[in-house]
């Protein structure tokens, strides 16, 4: 018989269960404090009984009779003596209390010698920044008392500072970012490099709290996330500023379950940050972020992918349901984005017409459309080299400006070396920002618009960085592992996780095609009639004698050739099963998938 899965409240937990556990833990602590004497005496009696049993086992068998006679004599004397039983019980309880006491060595009253040296060194390094020559009672001075400046401190197992609360004088310019940056850089160097520190400035109390952040989990693979339509999980962060958690599986084989705080990006009509810009160094994980977003977007919408890198990072998405196009060439990228711009305008016009008539928007304008562009600056350079080429970024103006009203979302991933090639519309309308990989504080502030409250480190795993949604706080971010399943370096667990999330492929070109939409059937019938007329005209021209030369004959031949070329183009696309939107949509306004 198959085992029934545990209920969700038992497998993943909930807020109510967490509160119940907290109440039970508090009650247990209170009971322990009240019953502490009884627990101590019981522990002492158990130890005395164990000691008596060991003494009896260690006594030779020929001497056990004498030992038993002696114990019986003592018990008889105690029983016959005045108040003997009462005194015996009191003595036994006292002995049990003495033997049952907590023998754990007490923690040292102050820091160890090595820790004391670290605190003194840190105090002396802060003297030039927190002292003034005209201060009559300086809090920081050469050879001063560090105990007045450091109210709280905590060390980890390696003897390095893990938590520290620093008091500073009121005249320190804590409202200036440059002054804060100097102190944070100094503390990051003195407390130990290679770790990330969180700095919390309390200007009212003139205190700075420094805390070492635990590394974010890197073993969380791509998986179905519990989100609502219009919500996209960019990655996972610390629970300091995020009040929401998601139930996830992680580990080498997904055997562990836990709740992790996510960074959720909301898109759609009511979104304040409808478009996103991701920047990073090569190998930092920007393509992984785009694959993760594409897999989540395919649950509720359609996706158009423009790959400027040309490395085949998105080949696994080609031909999947909901993927309208995966373009790696300049001409294909321009054609797809031209259709996206026209589709945005069509959706706006249809929604506006419905609003004026007092009707709800049409269904074909509600389905989200995602435009994912990886390194579009490469196509910009190609367009400049080709005088007749069109820059794909110029076609993003309409989707960026009107995408929120038309349910069109644009996601751009670019490297730091191509950041200057991004156009003004991309920089202006992408208010959700992500920076992956190692970056300086100046680069982070230039992209995110605000410095992070943590110290950036030089070595970061792939998919590790920072995220900021609009004017919100800067979060640490770890993108879920979503590698290319066709890459040989991908582990089997991560490859299978991505393949399980991919939608099924559409009908291949060599098999019998499925039902063709009505708009396409009309276009195909019309082109067949045009082709038949063109064939008859060509046959008549070959069999009959040559007509007199004239403008009418030349014009008829030109029109015949033009119609025949249009038919060939449409028929080849229909036979190949490719995206008809590249040609048909510009003539009929047909949207694939609707």
Phi, psi and omega per residue, in radians:
X1 nan 2.288 -3.129
X2 -1.204 2.491 3.138
X3 -1.371 2.336 3.111
X4 -1.349 2.411 3.130
X5 -1.173 2.670 3.112
X6 -1.165 2.618 3.058
X7 -1.047 2.721 -3.072
X8 -1.079 -0.591 -3.106
X9 -1.194 -0.424 3.115
X10 -1.588 -0.505 -3.082
X11 -1.480 -0.720 -3.055
X12 -1.876 -0.333 -3.109
X13 1.432 2.954 3.135
X14 -2.699 3.057 3.136
X15 -1.159 -0.655 3.139
X16 -1.158 -0.730 3.109
X17 -1.140 -0.649 3.114
X18 -1.139 -0.708 3.101
X19 -1.146 -0.659 3.109
X20 -1.111 -0.719 3.102
X21 -1.120 -0.666 3.131
X22 -1.161 -0.720 3.085
X23 -1.114 -0.726 3.119
X24 -1.131 -0.684 3.121
X25 -1.148 -0.696 3.117
X26 -1.142 -0.734 3.109
X27 -1.112 -0.691 3.116
X28 -1.138 -0.697 3.102
X29 -1.127 -0.699 3.120
X30 -1.148 -0.751 3.113
X31 -1.107 -0.628 3.115
X32 -1.126 -0.702 3.120
X33 -1.145 -0.698 -3.107
X34 -1.244 -0.728 -3.074
X35 -1.630 0.323 -3.090
X36 -1.084 -0.756 3.099
X37 -1.060 -0.747 3.130
X38 -1.115 -0.673 3.114
X39 -1.136 -0.680 -3.138
X40 -1.150 -0.772 3.138
X41 -1.143 -0.713 3.121
X42 -1.099 -0.726 3.097
X43 -1.101 -0.684 3.120
X44 -1.173 -0.687 3.090
X45 -1.105 -0.661 3.116
X46 -1.148 -0.672 3.113
X47 -1.212 -0.671 3.101
X48 -1.146 -0.708 3.109
X49 -1.103 -0.697 3.105
X50 -1.136 -0.682 3.112
X51 -1.158 -0.719 3.097
X52 -1.116 -0.679 3.125
X53 -1.146 -0.722 3.093
X54 -1.107 -0.674 3.126
X55 -1.134 -0.696 3.112
X56 -1.161 -0.679 3.128
X57 -1.201 -0.653 -3.113
X58 -1.313 -0.306 -3.126
X59 -1.321 2.292 3.099
X60 -1.075 2.696 -3.055
X61 -1.153 -0.535 -3.122
X62 -1.301 -0.236 3.132
X63 -1.873 -0.027 -3.093
X64 -1.208 -0.545 3.116
X65 -1.129 -0.804 3.103
X66 -1.078 -0.698 3.125
X67 -1.130 -0.695 3.139
X68 -1.178 -0.661 3.102
X69 -1.143 -0.714 3.116
X70 -1.103 -0.754 3.141
X71 -1.132 -0.698 3.130
X72 -1.148 -0.678 3.101
X73 -1.086 -0.736 3.126
X74 -1.123 -0.735 3.133
X75 -1.129 -0.676 3.117
X76 -1.150 -0.711 3.128
X77 -1.139 -0.678 3.119
X78 -1.170 -0.663 -3.110
X79 -1.216 -0.573 -3.111
X80 -1.507 -0.344 -3.118
X81 -1.274 2.592 3.076
X82 -1.110 2.332 -3.091
X83 0.959 0.409 -3.119
X84 -1.112 -0.891 -3.140
X85 -1.037 -0.693 3.141
X86 -1.134 -0.770 3.123
X87 -1.145 -0.614 3.113
X88 -1.131 -0.733 3.118
X89 -1.128 -0.718 3.113
X90 -1.099 -0.753 3.134
X91 -1.129 -0.703 3.127
X92 -1.123 -0.715 3.127
X93 -1.156 -0.668 3.118
X94 -1.135 -0.759 3.115
X95 -1.126 -0.682 3.112
X96 -1.141 -0.715 3.109
X97 -1.113 -0.644 -3.136
X98 -1.210 -0.753 -3.130
X99 -1.353 -0.361 -3.133
X100 -1.616 0.100 -3.129
X101 -1.195 2.749 3.129
X102 -1.291 2.063 -3.079
X103 -1.720 0.223 3.113
X104 -1.189 2.266 -3.132
X105 -1.094 2.393 -3.124
X106 -1.188 2.572 3.121
X107 -1.200 2.579 3.134
X108 -1.082 2.538 -3.098
X109 -1.132 -0.579 -3.109
X110 -2.230 -3.097 3.129
X111 -1.203 2.731 3.083
X112 -1.189 2.897 -3.117
X113 -0.996 -0.728 3.114
X114 -1.173 -0.674 3.104
X115 -1.185 -0.661 3.103
X116 -1.084 -0.683 3.121
X117 -1.147 -0.654 3.095
X118 -1.120 -0.753 3.141
X119 -1.144 -0.723 3.103
X120 -1.123 -0.726 3.130
X121 -1.132 -0.711 3.113
X122 -1.160 -0.681 3.108
X123 -1.099 -0.778 -3.134
X124 -1.145 -0.579 3.134
X125 -1.248 -0.397 3.127
X126 -1.532 -0.146 -3.101
X127 -1.053 -0.821 -3.121
X128 -1.089 -0.387 -3.082
X129 -1.660 -0.489 -3.055
X130 -1.969 0.379 -3.123
X131 -2.241 2.722 3.101
X132 -2.422 2.559 -3.068
X133 -1.202 -0.501 -3.093
X134 -1.671 0.234 3.126
X135 -1.435 2.064 -3.104
X136 -1.212 -0.594 3.115
X137 -2.192 1.375 -3.057
X138 -1.223 2.404 3.038
X139 -1.336 -0.500 3.124
X140 -2.105 2.130 3.125
X141 -2.647 2.805 3.137
X142 -1.112 2.153 -3.123
X143 1.289 0.329 -3.121
X144 -1.356 -3.071 -3.100
X145 -1.577 1.979 -3.142
X146 -1.284 -0.352 -3.126
X147 -1.116 -0.494 3.103
X148 -1.320 -0.472 -3.101
X149 -1.541 -0.583 -3.098
X150 -1.881 1.757 -3.111
X151 -1.380 -0.549 3.141
X152 -2.397 2.485 3.083
X153 -2.679 2.635 -3.125
X154 -2.642 2.424 -3.108
X155 -2.010 2.677 3.087
X156 -1.611 -3.019 -3.108
X157 -1.155 -0.405 3.129
X158 -1.539 0.037 -3.139
X159 1.456 0.208 3.103
X160 -1.778 2.696 -3.098
X161 -1.123 2.299 3.075
X162 -1.941 -0.454 3.129
X163 -2.656 2.420 -3.093
X164 -2.690 2.349 3.058
X165 -2.018 2.064 -3.043
X166 -1.928 2.289 3.011
X167 -1.709 2.407 -3.131
X168 -2.322 2.737 -3.091
X169 -1.145 2.739 -3.066
X170 -1.225 -0.393 -3.117
X171 -1.432 -0.018 3.078
X172 -1.219 2.389 -3.075
X173 -1.409 1.273 -3.109
X174 -1.369 -0.139 3.104
X175 -1.496 -0.122 -3.127
X176 -1.688 2.215 -3.121
X177 -1.060 -0.595 -3.118
X178 -1.143 -0.698 3.123
X179 -1.163 -0.712 3.089
X180 -1.106 -0.733 -3.109
X181 -1.081 -0.654 3.134
X182 -1.127 -0.752 -3.128
X183 -1.170 -0.741 -3.131
X184 -1.132 -0.685 3.100
X185 -1.137 -0.707 3.130
X186 -1.133 -0.792 -3.123
X187 -1.145 -0.650 3.102
X188 -1.114 -0.570 3.127
X189 -1.374 -0.677 -3.078
X190 -1.379 -0.585 -3.122
X191 -1.408 -0.247 3.104
X192 2.209 2.116 3.125
X193 -1.364 2.903 3.129
X194 1.507 0.028 3.102
X195 -2.154 2.755 3.107
X196 -1.766 2.277 -3.113
X197 -1.997 2.457 3.065
X198 -1.816 2.250 -3.098
X199 -1.946 2.169 3.115
X200 -2.081 1.889 -3.120
X201 -1.583 2.203 3.049
X202 -1.936 1.656 -3.067
X203 -1.181 -0.549 -3.110
X204 -1.217 -0.713 -3.128
X205 -1.642 -0.044 -3.120
X206 0.975 0.910 3.125
X207 -2.351 2.596 3.099
X208 -2.199 2.113 3.118
X209 -1.775 2.156 -3.138
X210 -1.967 2.244 -3.111
X211 -2.408 2.395 3.107
X212 -1.412 2.247 -3.134
X213 -1.557 2.411 3.083
X214 -1.268 2.592 3.120
X215 -1.092 2.470 3.085
X216 -1.270 2.564 -3.118
X217 -1.181 2.342 3.132
X218 -1.892 0.041 -3.095
X219 -1.780 0.321 3.096
X220 -1.564 1.995 -3.108
X221 -1.594 2.969 3.082
X222 -1.100 2.390 -3.092
X223 -2.830 2.863 3.083
X224 -1.170 2.173 -3.124
X225 -1.712 2.539 3.138
X226 -1.448 1.546 -3.117
X227 -2.357 2.835 3.094
X228 -1.562 2.828 3.056
X229 -1.026 2.358 -3.079
X230 1.627 -0.032 3.105
X231 -1.936 2.321 -3.133
X232 -2.207 2.255 3.122
X233 -1.507 1.975 3.085
X234 -1.387 -0.556 -3.120
X235 2.967 -2.748 -3.039
X236 -2.279 2.645 -2.991
X237 -2.476 -2.912 3.130
X238 -1.459 2.695 3.125
X239 -1.424 0.298 -3.076
X240 -1.276 -0.759 -3.071
X241 -2.100 0.149 3.133
X242 -2.004 2.175 -3.089
X243 -1.670 0.025 -3.047
X244 -2.041 2.574 3.072
X245 -2.281 2.744 3.109
X246 -2.143 2.385 3.048
X247 -1.300 2.185 -3.056
X248 -2.367 2.844 2.974
X249 -1.958 2.449 3.130
X250 -2.572 3.063 -3.067
X251 1.958 3.090 -3.097
X252 -1.118 -0.637 -3.116
X253 -2.157 0.327 3.128
X254 1.173 0.546 -3.079
X255 -1.552 -0.252 -3.110
X256 -1.784 2.524 3.133
X257 -2.157 2.384 -3.113
X258 -2.722 2.953 3.069
X259 -1.908 2.172 -3.050
X260 -2.154 2.380 3.081
X261 -1.259 2.218 -3.106
X262 -1.761 2.906 2.915
X263 -1.835 1.844 -3.038
X264 -1.769 2.221 3.102
X265 -1.856 2.137 -3.109
X266 -1.760 2.243 3.131
X267 -2.100 3.031 3.117
X268 2.033 -2.882 -3.029
X269 -1.161 -0.624 -3.074
X270 -1.684 0.206 -3.127
X271 -1.395 2.462 3.041
X272 -1.619 -0.233 3.078
X273 -2.254 1.345 -3.003
X274 -1.307 -0.273 -3.069
X275 -2.270 2.736 -3.017
X276 -2.299 2.535 3.055
X277 -2.187 2.166 3.100
X278 -2.007 2.253 -3.086
X279 -2.221 2.498 3.111
X280 -2.986 3.045 3.067
X281 -1.446 2.863 3.064
X282 -1.034 2.289 -3.114
X283 1.432 0.159 -3.115
X284 -1.439 -0.318 3.084
X285 1.967 0.319 3.102
X286 -1.185 -0.675 3.073
X287 -1.154 -0.608 3.063
X288 -1.100 -0.706 3.095
X289 -1.095 -0.740 3.122
X290 -1.140 -0.674 3.081
X291 -1.133 -0.708 3.113
X292 -1.107 -0.729 3.117
X293 -1.160 -0.697 -3.134
X294 -1.112 -0.723 3.141
X295 -1.139 -0.592 3.095
X296 -1.339 -0.615 -3.112
X297 -1.227 -0.496 -3.099
X298 -1.216 -0.195 3.099
X299 -1.261 -0.508 -3.046
X300 -2.300 0.027 -3.063
X301 -2.706 -2.998 3.124
X302 -1.911 2.696 -3.017
X303 -2.307 2.379 2.976
X304 -2.105 2.161 -3.056
X305 -1.996 2.277 3.075
X306 -2.104 1.932 -3.067
X307 -1.792 1.823 3.106
X308 -1.401 -0.365 3.132
X309 -1.235 -0.554 3.110
X310 1.215 0.405 -3.117
X311 -1.724 0.047 3.129
X312 1.301 0.525 -3.126
X313 -1.186 -0.362 -3.055
X314 -2.048 0.425 3.127
X315 -1.142 -0.467 -3.138
X316 -1.178 -0.310 -3.121
X317 -1.632 -0.126 -3.092
X318 -1.172 2.257 3.105
X319 1.393 0.086 -3.135
X320 -1.405 2.713 3.101
X321 -1.099 2.255 -3.126
X322 1.622 -0.272 3.100
X323 -1.580 1.851 -3.082
X324 -1.298 -0.612 -3.115
X325 -2.864 2.568 2.974
X326 -2.229 1.757 -3.004
X327 -1.841 2.347 3.104
X328 -2.116 -0.082 -3.127
X329 -1.950 2.781 -3.098
X330 -1.123 -0.770 -3.103
X331 -1.114 -0.756 3.119
X332 -1.152 -0.671 3.111
X333 -1.119 -0.745 3.132
X334 -1.124 -0.739 -3.141
X335 -1.119 -0.769 -3.132
X336 -1.144 -0.733 -3.132
X337 -1.269 -0.516 3.014
X338 -1.093 -0.754 3.085
X339 -1.128 -0.673 3.131
X340 -1.118 -0.707 3.092
X341 -1.118 -0.756 3.106
X342 -1.144 -0.649 3.118
X343 -1.164 -0.653 3.079
X344 -1.086 -0.786 3.113
X345 -1.127 -0.656 3.125
X346 -1.146 -0.729 3.115
X347 -1.115 -0.730 3.113
X348 -1.077 -0.764 -3.132
X349 -1.137 -0.728 -3.141
X350 -1.174 -0.715 3.125
X351 -1.184 -0.699 3.119
X352 -1.121 -0.722 3.107
X353 -1.109 -0.697 3.117
X354 -1.169 -0.684 3.130
X355 -1.148 -0.704 3.125
X356 -1.141 -0.573 3.119
X357 -1.467 -0.067 -3.121
X358 1.355 0.362 -3.127
X359 -1.862 2.769 3.049
X360 -1.193 2.731 3.134
X361 -1.072 2.615 3.107
X362 -1.074 2.697 -3.100
X363 -1.129 -0.582 -3.098
X364 -1.281 -0.119 3.055
X365 -1.718 -0.123 -3.116
X366 -1.607 -0.414 -3.110
X367 -1.248 2.171 -3.085
X368 -1.116 2.511 3.058
X369 -2.115 2.163 -3.084
X370 -1.929 2.285 3.040
X371 -1.967 1.921 -3.112
X372 -1.879 2.045 -3.097
X373 -2.074 2.126 3.103
X374 -1.875 1.998 3.140
X375 0.976 1.113 3.095
X376 -1.230 -0.237 3.124
X377 -1.144 -0.421 3.083
X378 -1.114 -0.748 3.104
X379 -1.189 -0.507 3.083
X380 -1.115 -0.764 3.103
X381 -1.145 -0.672 3.108
X382 -1.154 -0.673 3.118
X383 -1.162 -0.604 3.089
X384 -1.211 -0.672 3.112
X385 -1.167 -0.624 3.091
X386 -1.645 1.955 -3.053
X387 -1.060 -0.578 -3.114
X388 -1.551 -0.023 -3.095
X389 -1.354 2.691 3.126
X390 -1.895 2.314 3.123
X391 -1.256 2.123 3.130
X392 -1.049 -0.483 3.141
X393 -1.135 -0.500 3.113
X394 -1.181 -0.388 3.134
X395 -1.498 -0.063 3.140
X396 -1.558 -0.018 -3.068
X397 -1.083 -0.872 -3.126
X398 -1.143 -0.826 3.096
X399 -1.083 -0.574 -3.129
X400 -1.298 -0.734 -3.083
X401 -1.334 -0.670 -3.041
X402 -2.024 0.243 -3.073
X403 -1.173 -0.603 -3.113
X404 -1.117 -0.740 -3.139
X405 -1.266 -0.453 -3.098
X406 -1.749 0.131 -3.118
X407 1.048 0.701 3.091
X408 -2.028 2.173 -3.109
X409 -2.030 2.338 -3.124
X410 -1.989 2.246 3.084
X411 -2.161 2.129 -3.096
X412 -2.059 2.257 3.051
X413 -2.031 2.237 -3.079
X414 -2.494 2.705 3.068
X415 -1.591 2.847 -3.092
X416 -1.101 -0.591 -3.119
X417 -1.266 -0.309 3.089
X418 -1.899 0.235 -3.096
X419 -1.181 -0.587 -3.139
X420 -1.216 -0.351 -3.131
X421 -1.433 -0.108 3.111
X422 -1.263 2.439 -3.111
X423 -1.300 2.936 -3.138
X424 -1.106 -0.708 3.107
X425 -1.053 -0.655 3.134
X426 -1.154 -0.769 -3.131
X427 -1.179 -0.603 -3.032
X428 -1.374 -0.656 -2.983
X429 -1.749 -0.135 3.084
X430 -1.619 1.556 -3.068
X431 -1.587 -0.222 2.991
X432 -1.628 2.152 -3.009
X433 -2.186 2.542 3.087
X434 -2.414 2.340 3.059
X435 -2.153 2.148 -3.112
X436 -2.036 2.594 3.093
X437 1.500 3.083 3.128
X438 -1.166 2.410 -3.141
X439 -2.713 2.656 3.102
X440 -1.361 2.915 3.126
X441 -1.119 -0.591 3.114
X442 -1.179 -0.720 3.110
X443 -1.143 -0.701 3.120
X444 -1.114 -0.751 -3.137
X445 -1.210 -0.581 3.135
X446 -1.186 -0.639 -3.107
X447 -1.494 -0.815 -3.051
X448 -1.419 -0.382 -3.096
X449 1.525 -0.095 3.134
X450 -2.745 2.550 3.118
X451 -1.313 2.585 3.080
X452 -1.263 2.778 3.115
X453 -1.544 0.255 3.107
X454 -2.237 2.848 3.126
X455 -1.557 2.130 3.093
X456 -1.197 2.545 -3.137
X457 -1.921 2.831 -3.080
X458 -1.386 -0.619 -3.091
X459 -1.849 2.106 -3.140
X460 -2.314 2.488 3.047
X461 -1.259 2.817 3.099
X462 -1.035 2.428 -3.130
X463 1.459 0.119 -3.103
X464 -1.758 2.331 3.138
X465 -3.125 -2.550 -3.077
X466 -2.329 2.684 3.138
X467 -2.435 2.537 3.058
X468 -2.518 2.206 -3.124
X469 -1.799 1.826 3.136
X470 1.172 -2.191 3.131
X471 -1.751 0.287 -3.131
X472 -1.326 -3.069 3.135
X473 -1.267 2.844 3.093
X474 -1.553 2.168 -3.111
X475 -1.905 2.518 2.878
X476 -1.193 2.564 -3.017
X477 -2.419 2.401 2.968
X478 -2.258 1.963 -3.104
X479 -1.282 2.389 3.084
X480 -1.077 2.511 -3.095
X481 -1.129 1.901 3.124
X482 -2.280 1.213 -3.069
X483 -1.352 3.011 3.048
X484 -1.258 2.059 -3.095
X485 -1.167 -0.280 3.131
X486 -1.568 -0.013 3.126
X487 -1.419 2.341 -3.120
X488 -1.189 -0.435 -3.115
X489 -1.418 -0.054 -3.123
X490 -1.366 2.397 3.097
X491 -1.225 2.760 -3.080
X492 -1.167 -0.638 -3.135
X493 -1.141 -0.793 3.136
X494 -1.213 -0.626 3.106
X495 -1.111 -0.776 -3.123
X496 -1.201 -0.573 3.111
X497 -1.119 -0.694 3.124
X498 -1.258 -0.724 -3.138
X499 -1.119 -0.557 3.113
X500 -1.203 -0.447 -3.123
X501 -1.550 -0.252 -3.104
X502 -1.244 2.361 3.063
X503 -1.226 2.843 -3.130
X504 -1.157 2.716 3.114
X505 -1.319 2.700 3.050
X506 -1.372 3.083 -3.092
X507 -1.121 2.199 3.122
X508 -1.083 2.842 -3.064
X509 -1.241 -0.480 -3.084
X510 -1.488 -0.066 3.091
X511 -1.760 3.065 -3.104
X512 -1.210 2.191 -3.099
X513 -1.229 2.701 3.120
X514 -1.369 -2.983 -3.133
X515 -1.104 2.304 -3.108
X516 -1.572 2.388 3.113
X517 -0.999 2.770 -3.047
X518 -1.060 -0.712 -3.109
X519 -1.111 -0.660 -3.134
X520 -1.242 -0.649 3.123
X521 -1.113 -0.667 3.110
X522 -1.122 -0.774 3.131
X523 -1.116 -0.664 -3.116
X524 -1.188 -0.715 3.113
X525 -1.119 -0.709 3.133
X526 -1.136 -0.718 -3.140
X527 -1.193 -0.565 3.084
X528 -1.146 -0.703 3.086
X529 -1.114 -0.725 3.119
X530 -1.111 -0.710 -3.140
X531 -1.135 -0.693 3.112
X532 -1.121 -0.737 3.096
X533 -1.112 -0.680 3.130
X534 -1.153 -0.640 3.128
X535 -1.171 -0.730 3.111
X536 -1.119 -0.698 3.132
X537 -1.143 -0.683 3.139
X538 -1.180 -0.722 3.125
X539 -1.121 -0.733 3.115
X540 -1.120 -0.618 -3.136
X541 -1.196 -0.566 -3.120
X542 -1.369 -0.724 -3.038
X543 -1.408 -0.681 -3.096
X544 -1.412 2.813 3.097
X545 -1.150 2.767 -3.100
X546 -1.101 2.341 3.113
X547 -1.373 2.794 3.108
X548 -1.097 2.518 3.123
X549 -1.188 2.365 3.133
X550 -2.996 2.946 -3.103
X551 -1.187 -0.621 -3.107
X552 -1.125 -0.771 -3.141
X553 -1.109 -0.763 -3.136
X554 -1.100 -0.709 3.133
X555 -1.151 -0.699 3.130
X556 -1.125 -0.719 3.125
X557 -1.116 -0.709 3.135
X558 -1.120 -0.730 3.133
X559 -1.162 -0.659 3.111
X560 -1.101 -0.774 3.127
X561 -1.127 -0.679 -3.136
X562 -1.138 -0.770 3.124
X563 -1.148 -0.675 3.110
X564 -1.128 -0.676 3.118
X565 -1.152 -0.708 3.086
X566 -1.085 -0.738 3.132
X567 -1.086 -0.773 -3.124
X568 -1.070 -0.726 -3.127
X569 -1.125 -0.816 -3.138
X570 -1.155 -0.748 -3.085
X571 -1.164 -0.679 3.120
X572 -1.136 -0.710 3.104
X573 -1.118 -0.713 3.138
X574 -1.155 -0.715 -3.140
X575 -1.175 -0.636 -3.098
X576 -1.364 -0.191 -3.135
X577 1.213 0.355 -3.111
X578 -1.404 -3.101 -3.133
X579 -1.221 1.849 3.136
X580 -1.177 -0.263 -3.136
X581 -1.103 -0.390 -3.138
X582 -1.098 -0.544 -3.098
X583 -2.069 -0.830 -3.043
X584 -1.223 -0.680 -3.038
X585 -1.100 -0.566 3.137
X586 -1.249 -0.315 -3.128
X587 -1.769 -0.581 -3.034
X588 -2.017 -0.225 -3.080
X589 1.311 0.401 -3.106
X590 -1.357 2.360 3.137
X591 -1.881 2.059 3.134
X592 -1.078 2.427 3.086
X593 1.589 -0.031 -3.127
X594 -2.092 nan nan
